[in-house]
Amino acid sequence: MSKVRVGLTVVLGLAVSATASAEWFAKIEDDIFTDGKKGVLIGDIGPSHALAFDCGEDKLTAALIEEGKEENAGPSMDGQLIIKVDQNPPIKMAATYGQRNPTFRQMISYDSDSTLKVLKQIQAAQSKILVGVTFPETGSKWSATASVSGSTRETTRFLEACKLN
């Protein structure tokens, strides 16, 4: 396993296991390929879920991650990632469900415009962040609430490092 994957797994493990304080955490690193920065922003949603935002190599993604490994992983499944911050209207993004790394599954959206809009709202969040996923093909839905504790500080760090401010 590469050092990057080990490091990301450790960061995600720490973020997801920090259920008592429901914090946000940004990890920023130099990107050797672009001479810029790359980063991950994690927002805890309980014992086995988190919001994860990744930037680097001219990409910006949003994902709901959960602990677990697909034992019999079939084709990825398309759905929708929905994020609602405070009283703002929900932002709906096309997303795909699949394995993120050996430890986590994800529902990931590559819609960088909507992701940036969500990040700006999280940066200004005052009370709550609602997260949901839907799979129209099966009718399945899941939702939870993320804390805003630490979201302004860490989202600002992430946006500045990724030159998105």
DSSP file (Angstrom, degrees, kcal/mol; ACC not computed):
  #  RESIDUE AA STRUCTURE BP1 BP2  ACC     N-H-->O    O-->H-N    N-H-->O    O-->H-N    TCO  KAPPA ALPHA  PHI   PSI    X-CA   Y-CA   Z-CA
    1    1 A M              0   0    0      0, 0.0     5,-0.0     0, 0.0     0, 0.0   0.000 360.0 360.0 360.0 135.0    0.0    0.0    0.0
    2    2 A S     >  -     0   0    0      1,-0.1     4,-2.4     4,-0.0     5,-0.2  -0.248 360.0-116.6 -69.7 158.0    1.4    3.4   -0.9
    3    3 A K  H  > S+     0   0    0      1,-0.2     4,-2.7     2,-0.2     5,-0.2   0.845 115.7  56.3 -61.7 -34.2    2.3    6.0    1.7
    4    4 A V  H  > S+     0   0    0      2,-0.2     4,-2.9     1,-0.2    -1,-0.2   0.935 109.0  45.2 -64.3 -46.1   -0.4    8.3    0.3
    5    5 A R  H  > S+     0   0    0      2,-0.2     4,-2.8     1,-0.2    -2,-0.2   0.909 113.6  49.5 -65.1 -41.1   -3.1    5.7    0.8
    6    6 A V  H  X S+     0   0    0     -4,-2.4     4,-2.4     2,-0.2    -2,-0.2   0.938 113.4  47.1 -62.0 -45.8   -1.8    4.8    4.3
    7    7 A G  H  X S+     0   0    0     -4,-2.7     4,-2.6     2,-0.2    -2,-0.2   0.919 113.9  46.6 -62.4 -44.5   -1.7    8.5    5.2
    8    8 A L  H  X S+     0   0    0     -4,-2.9     4,-3.0     2,-0.2     5,-0.3   0.898 111.4  51.9 -65.5 -40.1   -5.2    9.1    3.8
    9    9 A T  H  X S+     0   0    0     -4,-2.8     4,-2.6    -5,-0.2    -1,-0.2   0.911 111.4  47.2 -62.0 -41.9   -6.6    6.0    5.6
   10   10 A V  H  X S+     0   0    0     -4,-2.4     4,-2.7     2,-0.2    -2,-0.2   0.936 113.5  47.8 -63.9 -46.8   -5.1    7.2    8.9
   11   11 A V  H  X S+     0   0    0     -4,-2.6     4,-2.5     1,-0.2    -2,-0.2   0.937 115.3  44.8 -60.1 -47.5   -6.5   10.7    8.4
   12   12 A L  H  X S+     0   0    0     -4,-3.0     4,-2.8     1,-0.2     5,-0.2   0.896 112.3  52.4 -65.2 -39.4   -9.9    9.4    7.5
   13   13 A G  H  X S+     0   0    0     -4,-2.6     4,-1.9    -5,-0.3    -2,-0.2   0.917 111.4  46.3 -61.2 -43.8   -9.8    6.9   10.3
   14   14 A L  H  X S+     0   0    0     -4,-2.7     4,-0.7     2,-0.2    -2,-0.2   0.910 114.3  47.8 -65.0 -42.1   -9.0    9.7   12.8
   15   15 A A  H >< S+     0   0    0     -4,-2.5     3,-0.7    -5,-0.2    -2,-0.2   0.925 114.3  45.1 -66.4 -44.1  -11.7   11.9   11.4
   16   16 A V  H 3< S+     0   0    0     -4,-2.8    33,-0.2     1,-0.2    -1,-0.2   0.826 111.9  52.4 -71.1 -30.3  -14.4    9.3   11.4
   17   17 A S  H 3< S+     0   0    0     -4,-1.9     2,-1.4    -5,-0.2     3,-0.3   0.554  85.0  87.9 -83.4  -5.9  -13.5    8.0   14.9
   18   18 A A    XX> +     0   0    0     -3,-0.7     4,-1.1    -4,-0.7     3,-0.6  -0.306  48.2 141.9 -86.8  53.7  -13.7   11.5   16.5
   19   19 A T  T 345 +     0   0    0     -2,-1.4    -1,-0.2     1,-0.2    27,-0.1   0.786  58.4  63.3 -69.5 -29.1  -17.5   11.2   17.2
   20   20 A A  T 345S+     0   0    0     -3,-0.3    -1,-0.2     1,-0.2    -2,-0.1   0.843 114.3  30.5 -67.6 -32.9  -17.5   12.9   20.5
   21   21 A S  T <45S-     0   0    0     -3,-0.6    -1,-0.2     2,-0.0    -2,-0.2   0.546  87.2-148.2-106.4  -7.2  -16.4   16.3   19.2
   22   22 A A  T  <5 +     0   0    0     -4,-1.1   127,-0.3     1,-0.1     2,-0.1   0.891  38.4 169.8  40.7  62.9  -17.8   16.2   15.7
   23   23 A E      < -     0   0    0     -5,-0.5    21,-2.1    -8,-0.2     2,-0.3  -0.411  35.8-125.4 -99.1 171.2  -15.0   18.3   14.2
   24   24 A W  E     -A   43   0A   0    125,-0.4     2,-0.4    19,-0.2    19,-0.2  -0.904  25.4-169.8-112.7 147.4  -13.8   19.3   10.8
   25   25 A F  E     -A   42   0A   0     17,-2.5    17,-3.1    -2,-0.3     2,-0.4  -0.992   8.2-163.0-144.0 130.0  -10.2   18.6    9.7
   26   26 A A  E     -A   41   0A   0     -2,-0.4     2,-0.5    15,-0.2    15,-0.2  -0.949   1.3-166.6-114.1 134.1   -8.2   19.8    6.7
   27   27 A K  E     -A   40   0A   0     13,-2.8    13,-2.0    -2,-0.4     2,-0.4  -0.980  11.0-173.7-119.4 118.9   -5.0   18.2    5.5
   28   28 A I  E     +A   39   0A   0     -2,-0.5     2,-0.3    11,-0.2    11,-0.2  -0.925   6.8 171.1-116.6 135.6   -3.0   20.2    3.0
   29   29 A E  E     -A   38   0A   0      9,-2.9     9,-2.5    -2,-0.4     2,-0.2  -0.928  39.1 -94.1-137.0 161.1    0.1   19.0    1.2
   30   30 A D  E     -A   37   0A   0     -2,-0.3     2,-0.7     7,-0.2     7,-0.3  -0.544  35.4-137.6 -70.7 142.2    2.4   20.1   -1.6
   31   31 A D  E >>> -A   36   0A   0      5,-2.7     4,-1.8    -2,-0.2     3,-0.6  -0.913  10.6-163.5-106.3 109.3    1.4   18.6   -5.0
   32   32 A I  T 345S+     0   0    0     -2,-0.7    -1,-0.1     1,-0.2     5,-0.0   0.767  86.6  54.5 -63.1 -27.4    4.6   17.5   -6.9
   33   33 A F  T 345S+     0   0    0      1,-0.2    -1,-0.2     2,-0.0    -2,-0.0   0.778 121.5  24.8 -81.9 -26.8    2.7   17.3  -10.2
   34   34 A T  T <45S-     0   0    0     -3,-0.6    -2,-0.2     2,-0.1    -1,-0.2   0.476  94.4-125.9-115.7  -4.9    1.3   20.8  -10.3
   35   35 A D  T  <5S+     0   0    0     -4,-1.8    -3,-0.2     1,-0.2     2,-0.1   0.685  85.8  88.9  62.4  18.3    3.7   22.7   -8.1
   36   36 A G  E   <S-A   31   0A   0     -5,-0.6    -5,-2.7     1,-0.1     2,-0.3  -0.109  84.5 -74.1-115.3-144.7    0.6   23.8   -6.1
   37   37 A K  E     -A   30   0A   0    124,-0.3     2,-0.3    -7,-0.3    20,-0.2  -0.829  29.5-164.8-118.8 157.9   -1.3   22.3   -3.2
   38   38 A K  E     +A   29   0A   0     -9,-2.5    -9,-2.9    -2,-0.3     2,-0.3  -0.962  20.0 169.3-134.2 154.5   -3.6   19.3   -2.8
   39   39 A G  E     -AB  28  55A   0     16,-2.0    16,-2.3    -2,-0.3     2,-0.4  -0.987  29.0-141.5-160.1 167.6   -5.9   18.7    0.1
   40   40 A V  E     -AB  27  54A   0    -13,-2.0   -13,-2.8    -2,-0.3     2,-0.5  -0.998  12.0-160.6-135.2 137.2   -8.7   16.9    1.8
   41   41 A L  E     -AB  26  53A   0     12,-2.6    12,-2.5    -2,-0.4     2,-0.4  -0.986  12.3-166.6-118.9 125.0  -11.3   18.4    4.1
   42   42 A I  E     -AB  25  52A   0    -17,-3.1   -17,-2.5    -2,-0.5     2,-0.5  -0.945   9.4-171.3-118.7 131.3  -13.2   16.0    6.4
   43   43 A G  E     -AB  24  51A   0      8,-2.5     8,-3.0    -2,-0.4   -19,-0.2  -0.983  26.5-126.7-120.4 120.6  -16.3   16.7    8.3
   44   44 A D  E     + B   0  50A   0    -21,-2.1   103,-0.7    -2,-0.5     6,-0.2  -0.367  25.6 179.2 -70.0 138.8  -17.4   14.0   10.8
   45   45 A I        -     0   0    0      4,-2.3     3,-0.3     1,-0.5     4,-0.1  -0.360  59.8 -66.6-130.8  52.4  -20.9   12.6   10.7
   46   46 A G  S    S-     0   0    0      1,-0.2    -1,-0.5     2,-0.1     3,-0.3  -0.486  85.1 -32.4  98.0-167.9  -20.9   10.0   13.5
   47   47 A P  S    S+     0   0    0      0, 0.0    -1,-0.2     0, 0.0   -28,-0.1   0.696 134.8  15.1 -70.1 -20.6  -19.1    6.8   14.1
   48   48 A S  S    S+     0   0    0     -3,-0.3    19,-1.9    18,-0.1     2,-0.3   0.339 112.5  67.5-138.2  11.3  -18.8    5.5   10.5
   49   49 A H  E     + C   0  66A   0     -3,-0.3    -4,-2.3   -33,-0.2     2,-0.3  -0.947  45.9 165.7-133.2 154.1  -19.6    8.4    8.1
   50   50 A A  E     -BC  44  65A   0     15,-1.9    15,-3.2    -2,-0.3     2,-0.4  -0.980  35.4-116.5-157.8 155.6  -17.9   11.7    7.0
   51   51 A L  E     -BC  43  64A   0     -8,-3.0    -8,-2.5    -2,-0.3     2,-0.4  -0.806  34.9-167.7 -88.6 139.0  -18.1   14.3    4.4
   52   52 A A  E     -BC  42  63A   0     11,-3.1    11,-2.1    -2,-0.4     2,-0.4  -0.994  11.3-171.9-134.3 129.6  -14.9   14.5    2.3
   53   53 A F  E     -BC  41  62A   0    -12,-2.5   -12,-2.6    -2,-0.4     2,-0.4  -0.976   9.5-167.8-118.1 132.1  -13.8   17.2   -0.1
   54   54 A D  E     -BC  40  61A   0      7,-1.5     7,-2.4    -2,-0.4     2,-0.3  -0.956   6.4-178.8-122.3 138.9  -10.7   16.7   -2.2
   55   55 A C  E     +BC  39  60A   0    -16,-2.3   -16,-2.0    -2,-0.4     5,-0.2  -0.968  26.9 102.5-131.7 153.0   -8.8   19.2   -4.3
   56   56 A G  E >   + C   0  59A   0      3,-1.6     3,-1.1    -2,-0.3   -18,-0.1  -0.618  63.8  35.0 149.5 153.3   -5.7   18.8   -6.5
   57   57 A E  T 3  S-     0   0    0      1,-0.3     3,-0.1   -20,-0.2   -19,-0.1   0.878 130.3 -55.2  46.2  47.9   -4.6   18.5  -10.1
   58   58 A D  T 3  S+     0   0    0      1,-0.2     2,-0.3   -24,-0.0    -1,-0.3   0.823 114.3 112.6  58.9  35.5   -7.4   20.9  -11.3
   59   59 A K  E <   -C   56   0A   0     -3,-1.1    -3,-1.6     2,-0.0     2,-0.4  -0.978  43.3-171.4-136.1 152.8  -10.2   18.8   -9.7
   60   60 A L  E     +C   55   0A   0     -2,-0.3     2,-0.3    -5,-0.2    -5,-0.2  -0.967  15.2 177.4-142.0 122.9  -12.6   19.4   -6.8
   61   61 A T  E     -C   54   0A   0     -7,-2.4    -7,-1.5    -2,-0.4     2,-0.4  -0.889  19.0-153.1-128.1 157.5  -14.8   16.6   -5.5
   62   62 A A  E     +CD  53 109A   0     47,-1.8    47,-3.2    -2,-0.3     2,-0.3  -0.984  23.2 172.3-125.1 139.8  -17.4   16.1   -2.7
   63   63 A A  E     -CD  52 108A   0    -11,-2.1   -11,-3.1    -2,-0.4     2,-0.6  -1.000  33.8-140.2-148.9 146.2  -18.1   12.7   -1.2
   64   64 A L  E     -CD  51 107A   0     43,-1.9    43,-2.2    -2,-0.3     2,-0.3  -0.940  35.1-164.7 -96.3 123.3  -19.9   11.0    1.6
   65   65 A I  E     -CD  50 106A   0    -15,-3.2   -15,-1.9    -2,-0.6     2,-0.3  -0.834  11.0-175.4-112.8 152.2  -17.6    8.3    2.9
   66   66 A E  E     -CD  49 105A   0     39,-2.1    39,-2.7    -2,-0.3   -17,-0.2  -0.996  32.4-102.8-142.8 146.7  -18.4    5.4    5.1
   67   67 A E  E    S+ D   0 104A   0    -19,-1.9    37,-0.2    -2,-0.3     2,-0.2  -0.419  74.1  77.4 -65.5 140.9  -16.3    2.7    6.7
   68   68 A G        -     0   0    0     35,-2.7     2,-0.4    -2,-0.1    -2,-0.1  -0.545  62.3-116.2 138.6 160.4  -16.5   -0.6    5.0
   69   69 A K        -     0   0    0     -2,-0.2     2,-0.8    30,-0.1     3,-0.1  -0.989  25.8-122.8-129.0 134.9  -15.3   -2.7    2.0
   70   70 A E    >   -     0   0    0     -2,-0.4     3,-0.7     1,-0.2    29,-0.1  -0.674  23.9-171.3 -75.6 110.2  -17.5   -4.1   -0.7
   71   71 A E  T 3  S+     0   0    0     -2,-0.8     2,-0.2     1,-0.3    -1,-0.2   0.915  86.9  25.6 -69.7 -43.0  -16.8   -7.8   -0.6
   72   72 A N  T 3  S-     0   0    0     -3,-0.1    -1,-0.3     0, 0.0     2,-0.2  -0.486  87.2-173.3-118.4  59.6  -18.7   -8.6   -3.8
   73   73 A A    <   +     0   0    0     -3,-0.7     3,-0.1    -2,-0.2    25,-0.0  -0.351   5.0 179.3 -62.5 121.6  -18.3   -5.2   -5.5
   74   74 A G        -     0   0    0      1,-0.3     3,-0.1    -2,-0.2    -1,-0.1  -0.056  48.8 -36.9 -97.6-154.1  -20.3   -5.1   -8.7
   75   75 A P  S    S-     0   0    0      0, 0.0    -1,-0.3     0, 0.0     0, 0.0  -0.333  76.2 -94.2 -66.2 153.2  -20.6   -2.2  -11.1
   76   76 A S        -     0   0    0     -3,-0.1     2,-0.4     1,-0.1    22,-0.2  -0.298  39.1-130.6 -65.7 155.7  -20.7    1.2   -9.5
   77   77 A M  E     -E   97   0A   0     20,-1.3    20,-3.3    -3,-0.1     2,-0.2  -0.924  11.7-136.4-115.2 133.0  -24.2    2.7   -8.8
   78   78 A D  E     +E   96   0A   0     -2,-0.4    59,-0.4    18,-0.2    18,-0.2  -0.600  40.7 132.2 -86.6 147.3  -25.3    6.2   -9.8
   79   79 A G  E     -E   95   0A   0     16,-3.0    16,-2.3    -2,-0.2     2,-0.4  -0.769  49.5 -78.9-161.6-152.6  -27.3    8.3   -7.4
   80   80 A Q  E     -EF  94 134A   0     54,-2.3    54,-2.0    14,-0.2     2,-0.5  -0.998  20.2-152.0-137.3 133.8  -27.4   11.8   -5.9
   81   81 A L  E     -EF  93 133A   0     12,-2.8    12,-2.7    -2,-0.4     2,-0.4  -0.916  20.1-167.4-101.4 127.3  -25.5   13.5   -3.1
   82   82 A I  E     -EF  92 132A   0     50,-3.2    50,-2.8    -2,-0.5     2,-0.4  -0.970   8.5-179.1-122.8 128.7  -27.5   16.2   -1.4
   83   83 A I  E     -EF  91 131A   0      8,-2.2     8,-2.7    -2,-0.4     2,-0.5  -0.994   3.0-175.5-130.9 128.6  -26.1   18.8    1.0
   84   84 A K  E     - F   0 130A   0     46,-2.6    46,-3.3    -2,-0.4     2,-0.5  -0.986   7.3-162.6-125.9 121.8  -28.1   21.5    2.8
   85   85 A V  E >   - F   0 129A   0     -2,-0.5     3,-2.3     4,-0.3    44,-0.2  -0.915  55.7 -52.5-109.5 124.5  -26.4   24.1    4.9
   86   86 A D  T 3  S-     0   0    0     42,-2.7    44,-0.1    -2,-0.5    39,-0.1  -0.217 118.3 -21.4  49.2-128.5  -28.5   26.1    7.4
   87   87 A Q  T 3  S+     0   0    0      2,-0.0    -1,-0.3    -3,-0.0    -3,-0.0   0.318 105.5 118.1 -95.4   8.1  -31.5   27.7    5.6
   88   88 A N  S <  S-     0   0    0     -3,-2.3     3,-0.1     1,-0.1    33,-0.0  -0.361  76.8 -95.8 -68.3 153.7  -29.9   27.5    2.1
   89   89 A P        -     0   0    0      0, 0.0    -4,-0.3     0, 0.0    -1,-0.1  -0.391  52.2 -90.6 -65.0 150.2  -31.7   25.4   -0.5
   90   90 A P        -     0   0    0      0, 0.0     2,-0.6     0, 0.0    -6,-0.2  -0.325  34.4-138.0 -61.4 142.7  -30.4   21.8   -0.8
   91   91 A I  E     -E   83   0A   0     -8,-2.7    -8,-2.2    -3,-0.1     2,-0.5  -0.928  17.9-159.2-104.8 121.8  -27.6   21.4   -3.4
   92   92 A K  E     -E   82   0A   0     -2,-0.6     2,-0.4   -10,-0.2   -10,-0.2  -0.877  10.8-177.1-107.4 129.4  -28.1   18.2   -5.4
   93   93 A M  E     -E   81   0A   0    -12,-2.7   -12,-2.8    -2,-0.5     2,-0.1  -0.981  31.3-115.2-129.1 135.5  -25.2   16.6   -7.2
   94   94 A A  E     +E   80   0A   0     -2,-0.4    16,-0.4   -14,-0.2    17,-0.4  -0.470  48.2 176.3 -61.9 137.2  -25.0   13.6   -9.5
   95   95 A A  E     -E   79   0A   0    -16,-2.3   -16,-3.0    14,-0.2     2,-0.4  -0.955  27.3-137.5-146.9 161.6  -22.8   11.0   -7.7
   96   96 A T  E     -EG  78 108A   0     12,-2.4    12,-2.6    -2,-0.3     2,-0.4  -0.981  16.1-138.9-126.0 134.6  -21.4    7.5   -8.0
   97   97 A Y  E     +EG  77 107A   0    -20,-3.3   -20,-1.3    -2,-0.4     2,-0.3  -0.776  46.8 111.7 -93.9 133.3  -21.2    4.9   -5.3
   98   98 A G  E     - G   0 106A   0      8,-2.5     8,-3.2    -2,-0.4     2,-0.4  -0.964  67.2 -49.2-175.2-172.5  -18.1    2.8   -5.1
   99   99 A Q  E     - G   0 105A   0     -2,-0.3     6,-0.3     6,-0.3   -30,-0.1  -0.645  35.7-172.3 -81.1 129.7  -14.9    1.9   -3.1
  100  100 A R        -     0   0    0      4,-2.5     5,-0.2    -2,-0.4    -1,-0.2   0.891  69.2 -33.0 -85.0 -47.3  -12.7    4.9   -2.2
  101  101 A N  S    S-     0   0    0      3,-1.8    -1,-0.4   -93,-0.0     3,-0.2  -0.855  84.7 -67.8-158.1-175.2   -9.8    2.9   -0.8
  102  102 A P  S    S+     0   0    0      0, 0.0     3,-0.1     0, 0.0   -34,-0.0   0.698 131.9  35.7 -62.0 -17.0   -9.3   -0.4    1.0
  103  103 A T  S    S+     0   0    0      1,-0.1   -35,-2.7   -36,-0.1     2,-0.4   0.704 114.1  49.3-107.8 -25.1  -11.1    0.9    4.1
  104  104 A F  E     -D   67   0A   0    -37,-0.2    -4,-2.5    -3,-0.2    -3,-1.8  -0.927  55.0-153.5-128.7 143.7  -13.8    3.3    2.9
  105  105 A R  E     -DG  66  99A   0    -39,-2.7   -39,-2.1    -2,-0.4     2,-0.3  -0.660  25.5-161.6 -97.1 163.2  -16.7    3.3    0.4
  106  106 A Q  E     -DG  65  98A   0     -8,-3.2    -8,-2.5    -2,-0.2     2,-0.5  -0.994  31.6-147.2-148.6 154.9  -17.9    6.6   -1.0
  107  107 A M  E     -DG  64  97A   0    -43,-2.2   -43,-1.9    -2,-0.3     2,-0.4  -0.950  43.4-171.3-113.9 101.3  -20.7    8.4   -2.8
  108  108 A I  E     -DG  63  96A   0    -12,-2.6   -12,-2.4    -2,-0.5     2,-0.4  -0.795  20.2-163.6-112.2 139.5  -18.6   10.8   -4.9
  109  109 A S  E     -D   62   0A   0    -47,-3.2   -47,-1.8    -2,-0.4   -14,-0.2  -0.957   9.4-166.9-115.8 135.8  -19.6   13.8   -7.0
  110  110 A Y        +     0   0    0     -2,-0.4     2,-1.4   -16,-0.4   -50,-0.2   0.176  51.4 123.0-102.1  14.3  -17.2   15.4   -9.6
  111  111 A D     >  -     0   0    0    -17,-0.4     4,-2.3     1,-0.2     5,-0.2  -0.627  38.2-178.5 -78.7  91.0  -19.4   18.5  -10.0
  112  112 A S  H  > S+     0   0    0     -2,-1.4     4,-2.4     1,-0.2    -1,-0.2   0.840  75.5  54.7 -67.2 -34.1  -16.8   21.1   -9.1
  113  113 A D  H  > S+     0   0    0      2,-0.2     4,-1.8     1,-0.2    -1,-0.2   0.949 113.2  41.1 -64.5 -48.0  -19.2   24.1   -9.4
  114  114 A S  H  > S+     0   0    0      2,-0.2     4,-2.4     1,-0.2    -2,-0.2   0.879 113.6  54.9 -66.5 -37.2  -21.7   22.6   -7.0
  115  115 A T  H  X S+     0   0    0     -4,-2.3     4,-2.6     1,-0.2    -2,-0.2   0.916 107.7  48.9 -62.4 -43.0  -19.0   21.4   -4.7
  116  116 A L  H  X S+     0   0    0     -4,-2.4     4,-2.3     2,-0.2    -1,-0.2   0.895 109.8  52.1 -63.7 -39.4  -17.5   24.9   -4.5
  117  117 A K  H  X S+     0   0    0     -4,-1.8     4,-1.8     2,-0.2    -2,-0.2   0.919 110.6  48.2 -61.7 -44.1  -20.9   26.3   -3.7
  118  118 A V  H  X S+     0   0    0     -4,-2.4     4,-2.8     1,-0.2     5,-0.2   0.927 110.2  52.1 -61.1 -45.7  -21.3   23.8   -0.9
  119  119 A L  H  X S+     0   0    0     -4,-2.6     4,-2.4     1,-0.2    -2,-0.2   0.895 107.6  51.1 -60.2 -41.2  -17.9   24.6    0.5
  120  120 A K  H  X S+     0   0    0     -4,-2.3     4,-1.0     2,-0.2    -1,-0.2   0.885 112.1  47.8 -63.5 -38.0  -18.7   28.4    0.6
  121  121 A Q  H  < S+     0   0    0     -4,-1.8     3,-0.3     2,-0.2     4,-0.3   0.901 111.2  49.6 -69.5 -40.7  -21.9   27.6    2.5
  122  122 A I  H >< S+     0   0    0     -4,-2.8     3,-1.2     1,-0.2    -2,-0.2   0.881 105.5  58.4 -64.5 -37.2  -20.1   25.3    4.9
  123  123 A Q  H 3< S+     0   0    0     -4,-2.4    -1,-0.2     1,-0.3    -2,-0.2   0.837 115.1  36.3 -59.6 -33.1  -17.5   28.1    5.5
  124  124 A A  T 3< S+     0   0    0     -4,-1.0    -1,-0.3    -3,-0.3    -2,-0.2   0.297  88.6 140.4-101.6   7.6  -20.4   30.3    6.6
  125  125 A A    <   +     0   0    0     -3,-1.2    27,-0.2    -4,-0.3     4,-0.1  -0.202  22.5 173.8 -59.8 140.4  -22.4   27.6    8.4
  126  126 A Q  S    S+     0   0    0      2,-0.2    -1,-0.1    23,-0.0    22,-0.1   0.691  70.2   2.4-115.4 -33.8  -24.0   28.6   11.7
  127  127 A S  S    S-     0   0    0      1,-0.3    21,-0.4    20,-0.1     2,-0.3   0.751 111.9  -6.9-128.9 -47.8  -26.2   25.8   12.8
  128  128 A K        -     0   0    0     19,-0.1   -42,-2.7    20,-0.1     2,-0.5  -0.999  35.9-148.0-158.3 158.2  -26.3   22.5   10.8
  129  129 A I  E     -FH  85 146A   0     17,-1.6    17,-3.5    -2,-0.3     2,-0.4  -0.981  20.0-158.3-128.4 115.8  -25.3   20.7    7.7
  130  130 A L  E     -FH  84 145A   0    -46,-3.3   -46,-2.6    -2,-0.5     2,-0.4  -0.798   8.9-169.2 -96.9 137.6  -27.7   18.0    6.4
  131  131 A V  E     +FH  83 144A   0     13,-2.8    13,-2.3    -2,-0.4     2,-0.3  -0.984  10.4 166.9-128.5 135.5  -26.3   15.3    4.2
  132  132 A G  E     -FH  82 143A   0    -50,-2.8   -50,-3.2    -2,-0.4     2,-0.4  -0.980  18.3-159.3-144.5 158.0  -28.3   12.8    2.1
  133  133 A V  E     -FH  81 142A   0      9,-2.5     9,-2.0    -2,-0.3     2,-0.4  -0.992   9.5-170.1-134.1 144.9  -27.9   10.3   -0.6
  134  134 A T  E     -FH  80 141A   0    -54,-2.0   -54,-2.3    -2,-0.4     7,-0.2  -0.982  14.8-159.3-133.2 147.9  -30.5    8.8   -2.9
  135  135 A F  E >>> - H   0 140A   0      5,-2.4     4,-2.5    -2,-0.4     3,-1.2  -0.859   7.4-170.5-123.6  93.3  -30.4    6.0   -5.4
  136  136 A P  T 345S+     0   0    0      0, 0.0    -1,-0.1     0, 0.0   -57,-0.1   0.818  82.9  62.8 -55.3 -33.6  -33.4    6.5   -7.8
  137  137 A E  T 345S+     0   0    0    -59,-0.4   -58,-0.1     1,-0.2    -2,-0.0   0.856 121.3  20.4 -61.7 -35.7  -32.9    3.1   -9.4
  138  138 A T  T <45S-     0   0    0     -3,-1.2    -1,-0.2     2,-0.1     3,-0.1   0.556 100.0-122.5-109.8 -12.4  -33.6    1.3   -6.0
  139  139 A G  T  <5 +     0   0    0     -4,-2.5     2,-0.1     1,-0.3    -2,-0.1   0.550  59.5 151.1  80.0   6.5  -35.5    4.0   -4.2
  140  140 A S  E   < -H  135   0A   0     -5,-0.9    -5,-2.4    -6,-0.0     2,-0.3  -0.455  20.6-178.6 -75.3 144.2  -33.0    3.9   -1.3
  141  141 A K  E     +H  134   0A   0     -7,-0.2     2,-0.3    -2,-0.1    -7,-0.2  -0.983  10.1 179.4-140.8 151.4  -32.3    7.0    0.8
  142  142 A W  E     +H  133   0A   0     -9,-2.0    -9,-2.5    -2,-0.3     2,-0.3  -0.982   7.6 172.8-148.6 142.2  -30.0    7.8    3.7
  143  143 A S  E     +H  132   0A   0     -2,-0.3     2,-0.3   -11,-0.2   -11,-0.2  -0.991   4.6 163.7-150.0 158.8  -29.5   11.1    5.6
  144  144 A A  E     -H  131   0A   0    -13,-2.3   -13,-2.8    -2,-0.3     2,-0.4  -0.946  32.4-109.1-160.1 173.7  -27.6   12.5    8.6
  145  145 A T  E     -H  130   0A   0     -2,-0.3     2,-0.3   -15,-0.2   -15,-0.2  -0.953  21.9-155.6-118.4 134.5  -26.6   15.8   10.2
  146  146 A A  E     -H  129   0A   0    -17,-3.5   -17,-1.6    -2,-0.4  -101,-0.2  -0.826  22.8-115.9-104.6 147.4  -23.0   17.0   10.4
  147  147 A S        -     0   0    0   -103,-0.7   -19,-0.1    -2,-0.3   -20,-0.1  -0.391   6.5-143.8 -74.1 156.0  -21.8   19.5   13.1
  148  148 A V    >>  +     0   0    0    -21,-0.4     3,-2.3   -22,-0.1     4,-0.5   0.428  57.7 130.2 -96.5  -1.6  -20.6   23.0   12.1
  149  149 A S  T 34 S-     0   0    0   -127,-0.3  -125,-0.4     1,-0.3    -2,-0.1  -0.357  86.4  -3.7 -59.4 115.2  -18.0   22.9   14.9
  150  150 A G  T 3> S+     0   0    0     -2,-0.3     4,-2.0  -127,-0.2     5,-0.3   0.419  99.4 119.1  84.0  -0.8  -14.6   23.9   13.3
  151  151 A S  H <> S+     0   0    0     -3,-2.3     4,-2.3     1,-0.2     5,-0.3   0.883  70.5  50.7 -68.7 -38.4  -16.1   24.1    9.8
  152  152 A T  H  X S+     0   0    0     -4,-0.5     4,-2.1     2,-0.2    -1,-0.2   0.959 113.8  43.4 -64.6 -50.5  -15.4   27.7    9.2
  153  153 A R  H  > S+     0   0    0      1,-0.2     4,-2.0     2,-0.2    -2,-0.2   0.939 119.7  40.6 -60.1 -50.8  -11.7   27.6   10.2
  154  154 A E  H  X S+     0   0    0     -4,-2.0     4,-2.3     2,-0.2    -1,-0.2   0.858 114.5  51.2 -73.1 -35.4  -10.9   24.3    8.3
  155  155 A T  H  X S+     0   0    0     -4,-2.3     4,-3.0    -5,-0.3     5,-0.2   0.899 109.4  51.9 -67.4 -38.7  -12.9   25.1    5.2
  156  156 A T  H  X S+     0   0    0     -4,-2.1     4,-2.5    -5,-0.3     5,-0.2   0.932 110.1  48.5 -61.1 -46.2  -11.1   28.5    5.0
  157  157 A R  H  X S+     0   0    0     -4,-2.0     4,-2.4     2,-0.2    -2,-0.2   0.925 114.0  47.1 -57.1 -46.3   -7.7   26.7    5.2
  158  158 A F  H  X S+     0   0    0     -4,-2.3     4,-2.2     2,-0.2    -2,-0.2   0.933 112.8  47.6 -63.1 -49.1   -8.8   24.2    2.5
  159  159 A L  H  <>S+     0   0    0     -4,-3.0     5,-3.3     1,-0.2     6,-0.7   0.892 114.1  47.5 -62.2 -41.3  -10.2   26.9    0.2
  160  160 A E  H ><5S+     0   0    0     -4,-2.5     3,-1.2    -5,-0.2    -1,-0.2   0.926 112.4  48.0 -66.7 -45.1   -7.1   29.0    0.5
  161  161 A A  H 3<5S+     0   0    0     -4,-2.4  -124,-0.3     1,-0.3    -2,-0.2   0.864 114.7  46.1 -64.3 -35.3   -4.7   26.2    0.0
  162  162 A C  T 3<5S-     0   0    0     -4,-2.2    -1,-0.3    -5,-0.2    -2,-0.2   0.375 112.5-121.2 -88.4   5.0   -6.6   25.0   -3.1
  163  163 A K  T < 5S+     0   0    0     -3,-1.2    -3,-0.2    -4,-0.2    -2,-0.1   0.910  75.2 127.3  55.3  47.3   -6.8   28.6   -4.4
  164  164 A L      <       0   0    0     -5,-3.3    -4,-0.2    -6,-0.1    -5,-0.1   0.357 360.0 360.0-111.9   1.1  -10.6   28.5   -4.4
  165  165 A N              0   0    0     -6,-0.7    -1,-0.1    -5,-0.1    -5,-0.1   0.455 360.0 360.0 -83.1 360.0  -11.2   31.7   -2.4
